[in-house]
Amino acid sequence: MASTNSLYTGLSGLTANARRLDVIGNNIANVNTTAFKSNRLEFAPTFSRNFSLGTAPGDTTGGTNPGQIGLGVTMAGTQRNFANGAISATGVATDVAIEGDGFFVAELAGERYFTRSGAFQRNQENDLVTLNGARVMGFGVDGQFNIVDGTLIPMNVPLGTLTIAEASRSVVFNGNLNASGQVATTGSEHRSRAFYSDAALTTLVNDASVDLTDPLVQLWIDDGAGGSYLALQGGEPGPTITIEGIEKAGKDIGRHVFQFTAGPAGAGVDATGTTLQDYLDWLGPVLGLSDATINGQTLGGGVSFDGGTGEIVIRGNEGTVQGLGIATGDFVVTTNGAGISSPFVMTQTAAADGESVRTSFVVYDSLGTPITVDLSFVLQETVPGTGTIWTFIAESTANAAPTSVIGLGVVEFDSSGRFATSSNLSFSIARDNGAVSPLSVSMAFDSGTDAITALTDSASNLAAVYQDGSPIGTLSAFSIGADGILTGAFTNGLTRPIGQIVLGKFANPEGLVDVGGGLFRTGPNSGTPIIARPLDFGTGRVIGGALELSNVDLSQEFINMILTSTGYSASSRIISTTNELMNQLLVLGR
């Protein structure tokens, strides 16, 4: 007798195969969807009708099995295939692929999602976002561009707006100092014409009765033609001395101005004001002169008055590269709004000697301001059987302190010409432009293959072969590494981390809930995600400039489609056959 159960059994087959065809169609439709994960529908039998539960074996029987008739098929569930798809290079900087089991972390409308699709783009706020607008999350950086773990923030790539400048910290030198050169014994010497303390031009300034530290002393000069002029003292505002054009071994040391101020009238010897000694104390440092003695080596520079002539004496530091070039016109004195004709007639009375060399290089402060520094080496002593001893002097006219000398030291080389020791390996530059002050920079005279030697040569040579720091630069490009770090390239040549993409790892990724648009959210059976850097905890690595393709296998899908179609047709045949049997049953009743 025909059974209505077979109709419902056939119907269950039609329904199950139709749903499986829906899954297959969705897979095929997404064969070109970025990072799409194929799905499959699993079947399971429904309830069975029991005719017998079977019997156990006995002494005389062997036992019987259950007698059951199935009542159709049901959809047991879907199973997503999270196997990696092929990686395709795109060359687009914002594209990222995952090779491993991790998921990108994204945030949309305050809710956290996970995705395998790395087809990112930048929005108007320079955030990395998915194609449906979810912000890609990761770790940010601090003020020194160090990755800050723990707190997730949107990944921001401010091309064209992020700027950076970096202060210099070290300089490396290379070259050779001529060990057979002349040992330095003297620096250059220049003398001015005599100064007097009376209008009669009879009492020299350095006379015992004249106090150079008294601001009330009136100073006069002989113009060589019987005239006399008030030179360095007067009413308020006091005279100014401007020096410009003085050279050190051919290099201009810049423009500098000294302002005199007079003490109150009638204040006597206790009056405050600028003195001639103040001027002398100012002039030496701005010319980069030093009479310091370091490890027994004296530089020999300075400004003073001759004991019996009343002349200003300017002595340069030892070494030919420290020789000064001073002309009368390099000094301009202005008092009460009028200039004084040639107050300093300068005459060179000695030339600098000694083997020496100078090099110039640029360092940068924390605001990216370029600062030119001159470094000179002077041969001070040759020690038989031991080696040579040199002094160095670092100078910069950009020093905000009242001296251009920013570093002094003694360097010793052994009998093989190799660097042995140095009394100082750094210099400091005072800054008054809002940058970090002082700017301290270390010097390396013996850095592996880059080193200064002291061997016999025709001349000394010296160069700065490396210095860090940089002027202002703007973020112009970026790339994403296997560890997820976004590395920014700046127009000043620097590269710095600007963020790090993170990945989420699930114990059961098949338990994620697909919410469309390539996004998933955690499900009851997915487990809590581990948020970690790429390459950690089995999350896998990321590949910048590439995308993960769909993992749909078209050949398998077509085979599944054929099998599903066959199953659907067979189920429909069950229904048609049952219908024929029922018609035959009705014929018997006529």
LOROLO-241898 format. One record per residue (C-alpha): residue in three letters; x, y, z. Coordinates in steps of 0.001 Angstrom, whole numbers, plus 500000, padded with zeros to 6 digits. Layout:
REM LOROLO-241898
[node 'ala' [X Y Z]]
...
This chain:
REM LOROLO-241898
[node 'met' [500000 500000 500000]]
[node 'ala' [501321 503416 499098]]
[node 'ser' [502478 505431 502142]]
[node 'thr' [502152 509150 502682]]
[node 'asn' [505467 508956 504589]]
[node 'ser' [507289 508589 501319]]
[node 'leu' [505771 511885 500147]]
[node 'tyr' [507223 513702 503130]]
[node 'thr' [510493 511815 502751]]
[node 'gly' [510747 513015 499173]]
[node 'leu' [509793 516515 500274]]
[node 'ser' [512599 516544 502860]]
[node 'gly' [515023 515546 500084]]
[node 'leu' [513763 518369 497880]]
[node 'thr' [514108 520903 500689]]
[node 'ala' [517568 519772 501801]]
[node 'asn' [518992 519664 498276]]
[node 'ala' [517451 523034 497463]]
[node 'arg' [519170 524563 500476]]
[node 'arg' [522433 522888 499499]]
[node 'leu' [522084 524384 496049]]
[node 'asp' [521678 527806 497748]]
[node 'val' [525016 527282 499537]]
[node 'ile' [526739 526140 496353]]
[node 'gly' [525362 529127 494460]]
[node 'asn' [526628 531508 497146]]
[node 'asn' [530088 529941 496952]]
[node 'ile' [530232 530234 493181]]
[node 'ala' [528916 533808 493290]]
[node 'asn' [531772 534746 495670]]
[node 'val' [534528 533037 493730]]
[node 'asn' [536147 536484 493191]]
[node 'thr' [535331 537978 496608]]
[node 'thr' [538435 539008 498564]]
[node 'ala' [539268 536507 501329]]
[node 'phe' [535870 534778 500977]]
[node 'lys' [535648 531472 502838]]
[node 'ser' [533585 528773 501155]]
[node 'asn' [530726 527078 502972]]
[node 'arg' [529127 523684 502742]]
[node 'leu' [525811 522235 503905]]
[node 'glu' [525873 518941 505793]]
[node 'phe' [522904 516519 505777]]
[node 'ala' [521711 514167 508513]]
[node 'pro' [518915 511559 508598]]
[node 'thr' [515727 512418 510486]]
[node 'phe' [513786 510135 512805]]
[node 'ser' [513350 506470 511984]]
[node 'arg' [510178 504387 512331]]
[node 'asn' [510915 501283 514416]]
[node 'phe' [509298 497932 513582]]
[node 'ser' [511553 496064 515962]]
[node 'leu' [514347 496957 518307]]
[node 'gly' [515966 493542 517676]]
[node 'thr' [516637 490619 519997]]
[node 'ala' [519719 489405 521817]]
[node 'pro' [521339 486097 520938]]
[node 'gly' [520009 483063 522885]]
[node 'asp' [520829 479436 523368]]
[node 'thr' [518941 478431 520256]]
[node 'thr' [518849 481727 518236]]
[node 'gly' [521472 484064 516945]]
[node 'gly' [519591 487309 517667]]
[node 'thr' [517962 489846 515314]]
[node 'asn' [518828 493432 514369]]
[node 'pro' [516483 496411 514751]]
[node 'gly' [513917 496952 512047]]
[node 'gln' [513767 500677 511111]]
[node 'ile' [512550 502788 508220]]
[node 'gly' [513984 506297 507820]]
[node 'leu' [511619 509243 507506]]
[node 'gly' [513786 511537 505366]]
[node 'val' [516746 513946 505522]]
[node 'thr' [517366 517131 507437]]
[node 'met' [519998 519914 507300]]
[node 'ala' [522512 519197 510053]]
[node 'gly' [524291 522538 509648]]
[node 'thr' [526773 524500 507603]]
[node 'gln' [530526 524276 507872]]
[node 'arg' [532789 527121 506741]]
[node 'asn' [536227 526383 505303]]
[node 'phe' [538739 528816 506836]]
[node 'ala' [541699 527468 504892]]
[node 'asn' [543916 530198 503427]]
[node 'gly' [543207 531419 499945]]
[node 'ala' [545911 532216 497418]]
[node 'ile' [547846 535472 497902]]
[node 'ser' [547778 537948 495041]]
[node 'ala' [550164 540912 494896]]
[node 'thr' [548427 544200 494111]]
[node 'gly' [551098 546830 494778]]
[node 'val' [548545 548962 496658]]
[node 'ala' [550057 550132 499941]]
[node 'thr' [546787 549869 501849]]
[node 'asp' [546126 546244 500786]]
[node 'val' [547056 543617 503371]]
[node 'ala' [546792 539833 503275]]
[node 'ile' [547024 537352 506145]]
[node 'glu' [549012 534156 505811]]
[node 'gly' [547867 532213 508841]]
[node 'asp' [544847 531832 511098]]
[node 'gly' [544402 535391 512355]]
[node 'phe' [541729 537998 511639]]
[node 'phe' [542015 541745 511257]]
[node 'val' [540281 543642 514049]]
[node 'ala' [537829 546338 512932]]
[node 'glu' [535398 548635 514681]]
[node 'leu' [532108 549914 513273]]
[node 'ala' [529538 551970 515173]]
[node 'gly' [531204 551093 518466]]
[node 'glu' [531077 547325 517885]]
[node 'arg' [534095 545131 517267]]
[node 'tyr' [534261 542887 514223]]
[node 'phe' [536800 540575 512624]]
[node 'thr' [537632 540122 508976]]
[node 'arg' [540050 538364 506663]]
[node 'ser' [539589 540905 503896]]
[node 'gly' [542515 543338 503830]]
[node 'ala' [541215 545556 501028]]
[node 'phe' [541646 548692 503126]]
[node 'gln' [541539 552329 502149]]
[node 'arg' [542092 555713 503802]]
[node 'asn' [539212 557976 504750]]
[node 'gln' [539247 561758 504980]]
[node 'glu' [540650 561528 508502]]
[node 'asn' [543560 559365 507245]]
[node 'asp' [542236 556296 509092]]
[node 'leu' [542593 552863 507531]]
[node 'val' [539083 551503 506971]]
[node 'thr' [537464 548479 505360]]
[node 'leu' [535336 548926 502250]]
[node 'asn' [532214 549140 504419]]
[node 'gly' [533736 551842 506634]]
[node 'ala' [534895 549845 509671]]
[node 'arg' [538068 551285 511168]]
[node 'val' [541062 548955 511267]]
[node 'met' [542410 548689 514812]]
[node 'gly' [545949 548255 516114]]
[node 'phe' [548626 549616 518418]]
[node 'gly' [549743 553254 518242]]
[node 'val' [553136 554868 518873]]
[node 'asp' [554409 557297 521497]]
[node 'gly' [556262 560562 520936]]
[node 'gln' [559498 558652 520211]]
[node 'phe' [557753 556358 517696]]
[node 'asn' [557849 553311 519976]]
[node 'ile' [554955 550864 519600]]
[node 'val' [552566 551118 522583]]
[node 'asp' [551037 547711 523347]]
[node 'gly' [547774 547065 525095]]
[node 'thr' [545363 549746 523923]]
[node 'leu' [543746 549362 520505]]
[node 'ile' [543282 552527 518464]]
[node 'pro' [542294 553177 514831]]
[node 'met' [545252 552919 512471]]
[node 'asn' [545981 556408 511146]]
[node 'val' [548293 557161 508205]]
[node 'pro' [548541 560983 507949]]
[node 'leu' [550333 561242 504607]]
[node 'gly' [551350 564814 503840]]
[node 'thr' [550532 566086 507331]]
[node 'leu' [552681 564214 509858]]
[node 'thr' [556037 565947 510293]]
[node 'ile' [559156 564911 512167]]
[node 'ala' [562520 566385 513060]]
[node 'glu' [565175 564572 515040]]
[node 'ala' [568012 565918 517132]]
[node 'ser' [571515 564667 516389]]
[node 'arg' [573074 562352 518926]]
[node 'ser' [576319 561135 517364]]
[node 'val' [578885 561852 514674]]
[node 'val' [581424 559388 513280]]
[node 'phe' [584746 560558 511826]]
[node 'asn' [587293 559076 509473]]
[node 'gly' [590647 560255 508178]]
[node 'asn' [594325 560422 508929]]
[node 'leu' [596321 562973 510902]]
[node 'asn' [599824 563551 509546]]
[node 'ala' [602042 562266 512340]]
[node 'ser' [605192 563715 510746]]
[node 'gly' [603874 567273 510656]]
[node 'gln' [605218 570246 512590]]
[node 'val' [604377 570386 516275]]
[node 'ala' [602362 573531 517051]]
[node 'thr' [604139 576177 519104]]
[node 'thr' [602192 579399 518582]]
[node 'gly' [599004 580859 517264]]
[node 'ser' [598435 583935 515143]]
[node 'glu' [598872 587330 516852]]
[node 'his' [597268 590686 516057]]
[node 'arg' [597770 593997 517886]]
[node 'ser' [595713 597159 517892]]
[node 'arg' [597133 600673 518132]]
[node 'ala' [597564 602023 521655]]
[node 'phe' [594737 603164 523917]]
[node 'tyr' [595039 606068 526385]]
[node 'ser' [593063 607099 529401]]
[node 'asp' [593430 610879 528942]]
[node 'ala' [592730 613332 526149]]
[node 'ala' [596383 614374 526114]]
[node 'leu' [597254 610854 524927]]
[node 'thr' [599958 610549 527572]]
[node 'thr' [598686 607835 529934]]
[node 'leu' [598464 604354 528476]]
[node 'val' [595444 602308 529422]]
[node 'asn' [597569 599727 531133]]
[node 'asp' [599274 602289 533336]]
[node 'ala' [599141 601263 536974]]
[node 'ser' [596913 604247 537750]]
[node 'val' [594218 603112 535311]]
[node 'asp' [591638 600529 536386]]
[node 'leu' [590300 598621 533351]]
[node 'thr' [587387 597377 535452]]
[node 'asp' [586194 600890 536325]]
[node 'pro' [583167 601791 534142]]
[node 'leu' [583948 605541 534567]]
[node 'val' [587342 605370 532832]]
[node 'gln' [587375 607451 529654]]
[node 'leu' [589330 605839 526817]]
[node 'trp' [590985 607678 523944]]
[node 'ile' [592854 606619 520834]]
[node 'asp' [595476 608292 518667]]
[node 'asp' [594364 608467 515059]]
[node 'gly' [597949 608959 513966]]
[node 'ala' [597334 612534 512824]]
[node 'gly' [597278 614355 516143]]
[node 'gly' [593527 613905 516658]]
[node 'ser' [591845 612216 519583]]
[node 'tyr' [588476 610481 519764]]
[node 'leu' [586290 609174 522560]]
[node 'ala' [586361 605467 521846]]
[node 'leu' [584806 603103 524339]]
[node 'gln' [582962 605177 526912]]
[node 'gly' [580170 607757 526851]]
[node 'gly' [576591 608484 527778]]
[node 'glu' [573601 606239 527444]]
[node 'pro' [573178 604351 525260]]
[node 'gly' [576822 603411 525397]]
[node 'pro' [579003 602726 522390]]
[node 'thr' [578599 599514 520420]]
[node 'ile' [581358 597490 518794]]
[node 'thr' [580398 595412 515795]]
[node 'ile' [582838 592827 514468]]
[node 'glu' [582210 591345 511060]]
[node 'gly' [584487 589846 508460]]
[node 'ile' [587080 588245 510747]]
[node 'glu' [588162 584911 509321]]
[node 'lys' [589624 581785 510834]]
[node 'ala' [591714 579969 508225]]
[node 'gly' [589597 581578 505516]]
[node 'lys' [586185 580973 507107]]
[node 'asp' [584084 583922 508275]]
[node 'ile' [583201 583657 511961]]
[node 'gly' [580062 585782 511542]]
[node 'arg' [578711 589060 512887]]
[node 'his' [578803 589888 516603]]
[node 'val' [577827 593039 518530]]
[node 'phe' [578981 594248 521965]]
[node 'gln' [577032 596996 523770]]
[node 'phe' [578661 599245 526374]]
[node 'thr' [576596 600752 529164]]
[node 'ala' [577846 603576 531390]]
[node 'gly' [577411 603823 535157]]
[node 'pro' [575286 606613 536755]]
[node 'ala' [576901 610061 536822]]
[node 'gly' [578676 610788 540095]]
[node 'ala' [578391 607218 541256]]
[node 'gly' [582138 606986 541793]]
[node 'val' [584148 603800 541646]]
[node 'asp' [581199 601742 542869]]
[node 'ala' [579139 602565 539761]]
[node 'thr' [577870 599705 537671]]
[node 'gly' [578407 599603 533932]]
[node 'thr' [580302 597877 531148]]
[node 'thr' [584058 598005 531372]]
[node 'leu' [586884 597508 528934]]
[node 'gln' [587673 594242 530696]]
[node 'asp' [584117 593091 529991]]
[node 'tyr' [584736 593709 526307]]
[node 'leu' [587986 591737 526377]]
[node 'asp' [586287 588863 528189]]
[node 'trp' [583565 588878 525507]]
[node 'leu' [585837 589116 522467]]
[node 'gly' [587930 585999 523094]]
[node 'pro' [585047 583504 523306]]
[node 'val' [583180 584870 520265]]
[node 'leu' [586397 584498 518254]]
[node 'gly' [586609 580886 519436]]
[node 'leu' [589805 581480 521415]]
[node 'ser' [590793 579403 524409]]
[node 'asp' [593800 579330 526697]]
[node 'ala' [592661 576130 528381]]
[node 'thr' [595180 573510 529417]]
[node 'ile' [593926 569939 528948]]
[node 'asn' [596041 566991 530018]]
[node 'gly' [599067 569255 529941]]
[node 'gln' [598330 570600 526447]]
[node 'thr' [597671 574348 526123]]
[node 'leu' [595659 575852 523269]]
[node 'gly' [597280 579262 523745]]
[node 'gly' [594470 581544 522543]]
[node 'gly' [592983 584635 524155]]
[node 'val' [592599 588430 524234]]
[node 'ser' [594568 590717 526558]]
[node 'phe' [596378 594065 526876]]
[node 'asp' [600089 594337 526395]]
[node 'gly' [601733 595193 529721]]
[node 'gly' [603560 598262 528497]]
[node 'thr' [602053 599438 525198]]
[node 'gly' [598339 599697 525903]]
[node 'glu' [597589 597579 522832]]
[node 'ile' [594852 594980 522534]]
[node 'val' [596539 591658 521734]]
[node 'ile' [594507 588926 520030]]
[node 'arg' [596270 585566 520044]]
[node 'gly' [594723 582727 518057]]
[node 'asn' [594740 579105 519113]]
[node 'glu' [597711 577036 518044]]
[node 'gly' [597606 575316 514652]]
[node 'thr' [597454 576738 511135]]
[node 'val' [593704 576061 510758]]
[node 'gln' [593123 578246 513828]]
[node 'gly' [594971 581208 512343]]
[node 'leu' [592960 584462 512403]]
[node 'gly' [592597 586919 509552]]
[node 'ile' [591797 590330 511076]]
[node 'ala' [591597 593656 509236]]
[node 'thr' [591035 597186 510551]]
[node 'gly' [587656 597402 508835]]
[node 'asp' [586416 594308 510694]]
[node 'phe' [585749 596508 513763]]
[node 'val' [583085 599235 513663]]
[node 'val' [582452 601421 516730]]
[node 'thr' [579346 603577 517031]]
[node 'thr' [578811 606047 519882]]
[node 'asn' [575982 608548 520343]]
[node 'gly' [574733 607681 516872]]
[node 'ala' [578042 608493 515159]]
[node 'gly' [580779 606164 514006]]
[node 'ile' [584379 606469 515140]]
[node 'ser' [586946 606374 512382]]
[node 'ser' [589094 603220 512508]]
[node 'pro' [589334 602828 516302]]
[node 'phe' [591087 599478 515941]]
[node 'val' [594004 599618 513553]]
[node 'met' [595034 595973 513604]]
[node 'thr' [598486 594701 512704]]
[node 'gln' [599461 591021 512451]]
[node 'thr' [602645 590354 514355]]
[node 'ala' [602808 586532 514225]]
[node 'ala' [601407 583669 512138]]
[node 'ala' [600026 580384 513438]]
[node 'asp' [602064 577233 512976]]
[node 'gly' [601620 573511 513630]]
[node 'glu' [600171 570551 511677]]
[node 'ser' [596408 570807 511814]]
[node 'val' [593221 569983 509911]]
[node 'arg' [589615 571152 510076]]
[node 'thr' [586348 569720 508849]]
[node 'ser' [582806 571105 508876]]
[node 'phe' [579606 569119 509313]]
[node 'val' [575954 569735 510128]]
[node 'val' [573986 568553 513151]]
[node 'tyr' [570327 569188 513998]]
[node 'asp' [568575 570283 517172]]
[node 'ser' [565237 568862 518348]]
[node 'leu' [563339 571300 516105]]
[node 'gly' [565296 570215 513047]]
[node 'thr' [567365 573399 512849]]
[node 'pro' [570641 572765 510984]]
[node 'ile' [573764 573791 512906]]
[node 'thr' [577194 573951 511304]]
[node 'val' [580045 572702 513481]]
[node 'asp' [583776 573023 512792]]
[node 'leu' [586133 570441 514279]]
[node 'ser' [589890 571091 514247]]
[node 'phe' [592779 568831 515219]]
[node 'val' [596223 570289 516067]]
[node 'leu' [599437 568313 516599]]
[node 'gln' [600727 569197 520068]]
[node 'glu' [603392 566646 520874]]
[node 'thr' [605357 563761 519399]]
[node 'val' [606413 561245 522032]]
[node 'pro' [609284 558977 520880]]
[node 'gly' [608283 555325 520958]]
[node 'thr' [604803 556152 522218]]
[node 'gly' [602901 558042 519523]]
[node 'thr' [601436 561492 518976]]
[node 'ile' [599209 563798 520987]]
[node 'trp' [596652 566102 519354]]
[node 'thr' [594200 568640 520695]]
[node 'phe' [590794 569145 519140]]
[node 'ile' [588476 572118 519322]]
[node 'ala' [584829 572079 518234]]
[node 'glu' [583251 575413 517345]]
[node 'ser' [579885 576724 516202]]
[node 'thr' [578649 580264 515696]]
[node 'ala' [575121 578956 516400]]
[node 'asn' [575963 578409 520067]]
[node 'ala' [573586 580509 522183]]
[node 'ala' [576185 580785 524936]]
[node 'pro' [578679 583704 524708]]
[node 'thr' [581346 581549 523069]]
[node 'ser' [581727 579696 519813]]
[node 'val' [583791 576970 521504]]
[node 'ile' [581527 573993 522209]]
[node 'gly' [584041 571228 522861]]
[node 'leu' [587723 570752 523741]]
[node 'gly' [589822 567659 524218]]
[node 'val' [593109 565829 523852]]
[node 'val' [593406 562726 521656]]
[node 'glu' [596324 560311 521853]]
[node 'phe' [597446 557826 519199]]
[node 'asp' [599811 554931 519808]]
[node 'ser' [603076 554158 518027]]
[node 'ser' [601118 552288 515308]]
[node 'gly' [599001 555341 514590]]
[node 'arg' [595870 553838 516109]]
[node 'phe' [593459 555728 518325]]
[node 'ala' [594379 555165 521977]]
[node 'thr' [592392 557502 524194]]
[node 'ser' [590616 560839 524354]]
[node 'ser' [589896 563186 527235]]
[node 'asn' [586509 564093 525760]]
[node 'leu' [584220 562534 523172]]
[node 'ser' [581331 564987 522961]]
[node 'phe' [580322 568600 522497]]
[node 'ser' [577313 570638 523662]]
[node 'ile' [575523 573488 521910]]
[node 'ala' [573280 575867 523855]]
[node 'arg' [569985 576615 522079]]
[node 'asp' [567677 579613 522558]]
[node 'asn' [565133 578863 519811]]
[node 'gly' [562824 576684 521871]]
[node 'ala' [564669 573445 521122]]
[node 'val' [566020 571139 523797]]
[node 'ser' [569075 572812 525304]]
[node 'pro' [571843 571965 525369]]
[node 'leu' [572142 569787 522302]]
[node 'ser' [574688 567144 523301]]
[node 'val' [576370 565147 520545]]
[node 'ser' [578881 562333 520983]]
[node 'met' [581853 561907 518663]]
[node 'ala' [583320 558583 517560]]
[node 'phe' [586975 558668 516529]]
[node 'asp' [587328 554880 516466]]
[node 'ser' [584175 553192 515157]]
[node 'gly' [585088 549936 513464]]
[node 'thr' [586088 550545 509864]]
[node 'asp' [585536 554255 510375]]
[node 'ala' [588402 555532 512482]]
[node 'ile' [590929 558347 512704]]
[node 'thr' [594560 557288 512443]]
[node 'ala' [597795 559206 512940]]
[node 'leu' [600212 557991 510276]]
[node 'thr' [602794 559813 508215]]
[node 'asp' [601291 561438 505146]]
[node 'ser' [601750 564508 502999]]
[node 'ala' [598881 566258 504789]]
[node 'ser' [596172 565605 507316]]
[node 'asn' [592633 564836 506204]]
[node 'leu' [589464 564518 508238]]
[node 'ala' [585783 564047 507458]]
[node 'ala' [582510 563323 509230]]
[node 'val' [581286 560154 507529]]
[node 'tyr' [578040 559790 509483]]
[node 'gln' [575857 561992 511609]]
[node 'asp' [572331 561245 512735]]
[node 'gly' [569486 563700 513237]]
[node 'ser' [567479 565355 510516]]
[node 'pro' [565631 568538 509539]]
[node 'ile' [561855 568626 509303]]
[node 'gly' [560337 565959 507083]]
[node 'thr' [556783 565123 506022]]
[node 'leu' [555304 561635 505851]]
[node 'ser' [555262 560805 502146]]
[node 'ala' [554780 557030 501980]]
[node 'phe' [554342 553944 504131]]
[node 'ser' [554618 550185 503993]]
[node 'ile' [553354 547299 506107]]
[node 'gly' [555758 544617 507297]]
[node 'ala' [555200 540949 508109]]
[node 'asp' [554863 541899 511790]]
[node 'gly' [552081 544351 510978]]
[node 'ile' [554176 547452 511678]]
[node 'leu' [553306 550428 509505]]
[node 'thr' [556617 552074 508643]]
[node 'gly' [556402 555664 507468]]
[node 'ala' [558916 557204 505061]]
[node 'phe' [559545 560929 505527]]
[node 'thr' [560867 563444 503015]]
[node 'asn' [563977 564012 505134]]
[node 'gly' [565039 560401 504672]]
[node 'leu' [563886 559093 508058]]
[node 'thr' [561749 555979 508434]]
[node 'arg' [559775 555468 511621]]
[node 'pro' [556997 553132 512875]]
[node 'ile' [553628 554897 512870]]
[node 'gly' [551491 552027 514123]]
[node 'gln' [551033 548257 514152]]
[node 'ile' [548094 546255 512838]]
[node 'val' [546981 543509 515239]]
[node 'leu' [545301 540166 514595]]
[node 'gly' [542674 538197 516485]]
[node 'lys' [542993 534422 516967]]
[node 'phe' [540007 532172 517802]]
[node 'ala' [539995 528677 519248]]
[node 'asn' [537085 527845 516911]]
[node 'pro' [536842 530273 513981]]
[node 'glu' [533972 528201 512523]]
[node 'gly' [531914 529438 515442]]
[node 'leu' [532055 533046 514201]]
[node 'val' [528865 534677 513009]]
[node 'asp' [528948 536076 509472]]
[node 'val' [527281 539514 509471]]
[node 'gly' [527939 540271 505804]]
[node 'gly' [530401 542538 504090]]
[node 'gly' [533240 540174 504923]]
[node 'leu' [532808 540885 508653]]
[node 'phe' [532399 538382 511467]]
[node 'arg' [531591 538789 515100]]
[node 'thr' [532168 536443 517986]]
[node 'gly' [529606 533687 518452]]
[node 'pro' [528668 531494 521401]]
[node 'asn' [530952 528719 520153]]
[node 'ser' [533841 530763 518695]]
[node 'gly' [535611 531433 521957]]
[node 'thr' [537151 534708 523122]]
[node 'pro' [539719 536074 520678]]
[node 'ile' [543393 536484 521525]]
[node 'ile' [544466 539934 520324]]
[node 'ala' [548150 539841 519448]]
[node 'arg' [550800 541108 517099]]
[node 'pro' [551181 539252 513819]]
[node 'leu' [553529 536248 514116]]
[node 'asp' [552564 535784 517788]]
[node 'phe' [550341 532980 519147]]
[node 'gly' [549896 531420 515714]]
[node 'thr' [548115 534444 514255]]
[node 'gly' [550283 534283 511128]]
[node 'arg' [552081 536974 509216]]
[node 'val' [550679 539833 507176]]
[node 'ile' [551756 540745 503654]]
[node 'gly' [551526 544364 502598]]
[node 'gly' [550569 545287 499041]]
[node 'ala' [548686 541994 498563]]
[node 'leu' [545232 540471 499026]]
[node 'glu' [543996 537025 499967]]
[node 'leu' [541778 535529 497253]]
[node 'ser' [538633 533471 497734]]
[node 'asn' [539268 529846 498668]]
[node 'val' [536292 528590 496623]]
[node 'asp' [537216 525506 494545]]
[node 'leu' [535101 525832 491398]]
[node 'ser' [535676 522255 490236]]
[node 'gln' [534488 520914 493588]]
[node 'glu' [531496 523247 493564]]
[node 'phe' [530429 522079 490093]]
[node 'ile' [530664 518444 491196]]
[node 'asn' [528613 519275 494291]]
[node 'met' [526095 521047 492105]]
[node 'ile' [525713 517952 489893]]
[node 'leu' [525268 515707 492908]]
[node 'thr' [522774 518112 494465]]
[node 'ser' [520805 518338 491233]]
[node 'thr' [520730 514556 491010]]
[node 'gly' [519574 514306 494606]]
[node 'tyr' [516837 516851 493975]]
[node 'ser' [515645 514982 490878]]
[node 'ala' [515666 511663 492709]]
[node 'ser' [513639 513126 495570]]
[node 'ser' [511092 514485 493144]]
[node 'arg' [510913 511021 491547]]
[node 'ile' [510013 509556 494940]]
[node 'ile' [507080 511942 495150]]
[node 'ser' [505924 511182 491601]]
[node 'thr' [506245 507433 492137]]
[node 'thr' [504302 507591 495381]]
[node 'asn' [501637 509574 493572]]
[node 'glu' [501361 506868 490897]]
[node 'leu' [500984 504176 493543]]
[node 'met' [498269 506122 495299]]
[node 'asn' [496441 506500 491982]]
[node 'gln' [496630 502760 491463]]
[node 'leu' [495154 502267 494915]]
[node 'leu' [492246 504511 494029]]
[node 'val' [491610 502547 490818]]
[node 'leu' [491118 499385 492867]]
[node 'gly' [488234 501032 494642]]
[node 'arg' [486193 501649 491481]]
